[in-house]
Amino acid sequence: MLHRVRSRALPARFRRHRLLIVGCGDVGTRLVRSLQPVPRRVQVLALNSTPERSEALRAAGIRVLAGNLDEPATLRRLAGLAHSLVHLAPPGTASPATDPRTRALIAALRRGRLPQRVVYGSTSGVYGNRQGRWTDETAQPAPLTARAQRRLDAEQALRQWGRAGQGFPAIRILRIPGIYAPDREGGTPRERLQRGTPVLAQQDDVFTNHIHADDLARACLRALWKGAPQRIYNANDDSCSRMGDYFDMAADLYGLPRPPRLPLAQAREQLPPTLLSFMQESRRLHNWRLKRELGLVLRYPTPEHGLRA
């Protein structure tokens, strides 16, 4: 007599959806908080290279995986581990125009079952200087800085990976402008205003874009679950102001003096190159895809809303 053998159910940890966050800093931990309470069927993992941060990640309910994007051998354990990936790690500065970290991550993940969905946090800096023009996701990238070029290289590597064929990850790219939040380290203009750092004179000023860190975390989740494969999304709020006007607004809000204004020629002589680079790119970002396709309702539609919160 034949007896039907009942298959034993897999342990719960193998049945849960495993979400891996690479670069789980401020935005990554906000992403996890926005999941609270974390569904029992979702397990959040984070790659971490700094032991002193492990305790905080575990306290947030995150399973910590030791590894370093700059040491590819430490990434082997990631193979086949996650169903979904949110990649928020910066490229590093080892290469002037490429992102070896993202390429090392892809190589490690290729060794096992691939994640089904990937969200990458890029930068709106890949658009370069649009001279104040409105910019949607179809605009041709033209990065002016090495950091933006490295981000674009990471985008291209990920999208090429996703186009490799059936069964490869569905890649979603978020192009992110300036991130702010009152409870984020360095997340408001207050310290810069207290230092009296100048901004550009009205005739030379540039358009700038922002996103509150909480809204960005929610955008990452929306892109993960609702984003289309190979799709790019501008991840900015509804505001569109000139940089000097943004700092004037914040100064008035904090009761601080408005920053001094300098002509561009004088700013080039007085300001450090990194700060000056942000003053030489002007663009106004459309967020239609973010709101219409991903259905994100911004909690903080402008920086004034977010800084007052």
DOTIKE-67845 format. One record per residue (C-alpha): x, y, z. Coordinates in steps of 0.001 Angstrom, whole numbers, plus 500000, padded with zeros to 6 digits. Example, Ala and Ser with C-alpha at 12.3 -4.5 7.8 and 13.67 -1.06 7.14 Angstrom:
BEGIN
512300495500507800513670498940507140
end
This chain:
BEGIN
500000500000500000501378503335499003501322506091501549501257509720500464504166511488502018503184514901503325505748517579502542506913519413505576506429523170505524509604525219505270510665527147508360509079530577508555512392532362507908512517530749504468508934531692503637509301535385504414510030538033501822513573539199502452514322542852501709518000543786501600519046547406502136522547548342501032523517551727502421521115551647505360521766555102506777519208557755507610516878557143504659517176553364504968516167553389508634513258555711507812512211553205505164512103550495507812510152552753510179507612553422507444507027549671507302506114549589510997504764547425512157506914545300509845504656542669508266505453539246509661506097537993506173508806540635505494512308540343506894514590543360506518518329542815506165521062545439505942524649545265504770526814547007507359530547547735507457530659549725510713530306547555513856529295550521516030526142550922513929525041547293514228523282547737517556521093550569516268520137548557513192519210545528515277517148547714517595515162548775514527514328545132513817516899544751511045519036541662510567522621542860510144524949541335507553528618542228507932530207543249504655531926546074502820531276547184499246534946548076498950535928544484499821534140542236497292535110539018499097532912540069502043529831540226499802529656536529498923527065535761501583524586538061499823524141535638496921520612534248496757519637535834500058517147538584499176513972538764497122514215542571496841517022545113497077517101548822497925520546550181497056521243553546498704525022553339499114527121556161497648529623555212494944532767556151496839535657558072495328538083555351494254537265555951490589536687559334488921533868558216486619532727554680487535531154553019490571533113549877491507530893549401494564527725548840492533529570546576490120530920544524493040527409544243494454526006543041491120528808540479490787528079539116494275524334538856493673524861537084490346526293534100492212522879532973493469519164533410492942518650536997491835516474539563493602513179540158491826513085543925492352515842546514492723515513550199493639518577552392493265518910555836494829520714557977492268521000561766492045519271564438489992522797565727489412523044563328486458521023565895484473523786568482484869522998572135484264519609572467482589519793576284482780516564576391484749514524574363482267511791571997483412513200568482483419511456565121483296512941561639483239513351561618479449515981564379479554519419563302478376521877562953481282524824565350481140526627565126484490529098567901485248530714566497488393532579563291489135530070562311491836527191562604489339529148560692486688529708557845489156525980557750489921525158557616486229527620554760485805525828552872488595522467553502486905523768552156483619525330549071485202522104548215487017519871548781484010522162546671481829521919543918484451518127544162484417518040543898480613520065540667480583516974538525480058514027536817481668514463536186485361516748539161485900515804541956488325513286544664487532515318547828488056513818551118489289515930554280489506515132557224491785516887560471490862517095562338494139517728566072494736518671567697498057517438565669501042516377567523504175514613566849507479514746568579510872515660565286512566518380564401510031522020565167510780522866568279508779519350568084507383518401571764507631520007575033506484520254576320510068524009575771510551524865577240507171522757580294507956524464580666511324527843580626509560526663583353507196527602581398504065526712583519501021524276582618498258524182583889494698522820587255493710519342587190492206520556587614488615522902584593488931520811582380491196519868578820490233516736576738490603516992573933493140514863570959494190514277569123497469512687566089499105511954565414502772513760562294504000510483560697505146508883561207501740511989559790500078511816556657502223508175556216501226509111556810497565511640553968497801508936551592498996506469552769496366509070552231493652509861548790495053506273547529495030504663549593492232507490550742489957507777549563486371510894547669485218513709549854483865511793552961484926513356556201486152511550558458488631512418561980489719512067561829493512511408565474494389508642567412496110506351570020494551508559573013495279510595574877492742512478577855494066515780579538493547518490578511495987518768581947497563515008582145498074515123578769499841517722580051502297515814583311502765512684581327503632514593579217506149516261582263507696512882583918508221511528580698509702514420580410512188514575584115512989518114584374511582519632586958509238519194586259505570522457585179503895524556587683501974524304587608498181527294587459495852527624587734492075528752584460490509532185585842489620532826586786493236531431583475494514533950581628492345536731583424494181535371582939497713533504579632497939534938576087497996534584574061494760532110571521496172529703574206497369530174576175494180529322573122492053525773573144493414525460576812492482526311576157488842523512573685488088519985574978487591516999572756486882513329572381487747512270568772488152508887567347487209507582564704489644504647563485487558505756559859487459506372559797491201502838560955491953500837559499489081502530556134488513503712555361492034500771557092493711502941558859496278501093561506498271503726563840499677503501564534503388505731567559502915504998569082499490507442571963500050510483572557502272508512575156504216506036572424505210508867570079506156510989572569508092507963573702510115507034570128511077
end
